Amino acid sequence: QWLRDRREQLAADAPLSVRLAVWSAFVAAGLLVERLLLVALEDAGFVISAGVCACIGGGLLEVIRPPLPTREERDRGAMLTDEFLAFAADRLARGGRCHERDIVAAFRRYYP
């Protein structure tokens, strides 16, 4: 189920076994890169500061990333869109002027 949700770009938590496998792969890759940089640059302080800066950058990207909707939120949005389209076909006419508040109030009266 979580893989289907991910393909549909919905929020889903991976099973613990998958998370553990990904975590261990990234830890192994991080240790390998750390050792290679330490051999190439011979400056442990620089390698540690580069790793810390990379972690801060990755954390910042994770914080500013917009959250994915859940399956329930997506289904509710689709239902509201269908209901509004039915309302618009029945009650709205092209032309004229009105305020968004008036449309929202009429829509709420249409679906009590």
C-alpha positions as CSV (number, residue, x, y, z in Angstrom):
1,Q,0.0,0.0,0.0
2,W,2.8,2.5,0.8
3,L,4.4,1.9,-2.5
4,R,1.2,2.6,-4.4
5,D,0.7,5.8,-2.3
6,R,4.3,6.9,-3.2
7,R,3.7,6.3,-6.9
8,E,0.6,8.5,-6.7
9,Q,2.6,11.2,-4.8
10,L,0.8,10.8,-1.5
11,A,2.2,10.8,2.0
12,A,3.0,7.3,3.2
13,D,5.4,5.9,5.8
14,A,7.7,3.1,4.5
15,P,7.8,-0.1,6.5
16,L,10.5,-0.4,9.1
17,S,12.5,-2.9,7.1
18,V,12.8,-0.5,4.1
19,R,13.7,2.4,6.4
20,L,16.4,0.4,8.1
21,A,17.8,-0.7,4.7
22,V,17.9,2.8,3.4
23,W,19.4,4.2,6.6
24,S,22.2,1.6,6.6
25,A,23.0,2.3,3.0
26,F,23.3,6.0,3.7
27,V,25.4,5.4,6.8
28,A,27.8,3.2,4.8
29,A,28.0,5.7,2.0
30,G,28.6,8.5,4.5
31,L,31.4,6.6,6.2
32,L,33.0,5.8,2.8
33,V,32.9,9.4,1.6
34,E,34.3,10.5,5.0
35,R,37.2,8.1,4.7
36,L,37.9,9.1,1.0
37,L,37.9,12.8,1.9
38,L,40.1,12.2,4.9
39,V,42.7,10.3,2.7
40,A,42.5,12.9,-0.1
41,L,42.5,16.1,2.1
42,E,44.3,14.9,5.3
43,D,42.3,17.5,7.3
44,A,39.8,16.0,9.7
45,G,38.5,19.4,10.8
46,F,37.5,20.3,7.2
47,V,35.9,16.9,6.6
48,I,33.8,17.1,9.7
49,S,32.7,20.7,9.0
50,A,31.8,19.7,5.4
51,G,29.7,16.8,6.7
52,V,28.0,19.0,9.3
53,C,27.2,21.7,6.6
54,A,25.8,18.9,4.3
55,C,23.6,17.7,7.1
56,I,22.3,21.2,7.8
57,G,21.6,21.8,4.1
58,G,19.7,18.5,3.9
59,G,17.7,19.3,7.0
60,L,16.8,22.7,5.6
61,L,15.6,21.2,2.4
62,E,13.5,18.7,4.4
63,V,11.9,21.5,6.4
64,I,11.0,23.7,3.5
65,R,9.6,20.9,1.3
66,P,5.9,21.1,1.0
67,P,4.1,18.2,2.6
68,L,2.4,15.6,0.4
69,P,-1.3,15.1,0.9
70,T,-2.7,11.9,2.3
71,R,-5.1,9.6,0.4
72,E,-8.0,11.0,2.4
73,E,-7.1,14.6,1.7
74,R,-6.8,13.9,-2.0
75,D,-10.1,12.1,-2.1
76,R,-11.8,14.9,-0.2
77,G,-10.3,17.5,-2.6
78,A,-11.6,15.5,-5.6
79,M,-15.1,15.3,-4.0
80,L,-15.2,19.0,-3.2
81,T,-14.1,19.8,-6.8
82,D,-16.9,17.5,-8.2
83,E,-19.5,19.1,-5.9
84,F,-18.4,22.6,-6.9
85,L,-18.5,21.8,-10.6
86,A,-22.1,20.5,-10.1
87,F,-22.9,23.7,-8.2
88,A,-21.3,25.9,-10.8
89,A,-23.1,24.2,-13.7
90,D,-26.5,24.6,-11.9
91,R,-26.2,28.0,-10.2
92,L,-23.5,30.1,-11.8
93,A,-23.8,32.1,-15.0
94,R,-21.1,33.7,-17.1
95,G,-20.8,37.5,-17.0
96,G,-21.5,40.1,-14.4
97,R,-19.7,40.7,-11.2
98,C,-19.7,39.2,-7.8
99,H,-17.3,38.7,-4.8
100,E,-15.8,35.4,-3.8
101,R,-17.6,35.6,-0.5
102,D,-20.9,35.5,-2.3
103,I,-20.0,32.4,-4.2
104,V,-18.7,30.6,-1.1
105,A,-21.9,31.5,0.8
106,A,-24.1,30.3,-2.1
107,F,-22.1,27.1,-2.3
108,R,-22.5,26.4,1.4
109,R,-26.2,27.0,1.1
110,Y,-26.4,24.6,-1.9
111,Y,-24.7,21.8,0.2
112,P,-26.0,22.3,3.7
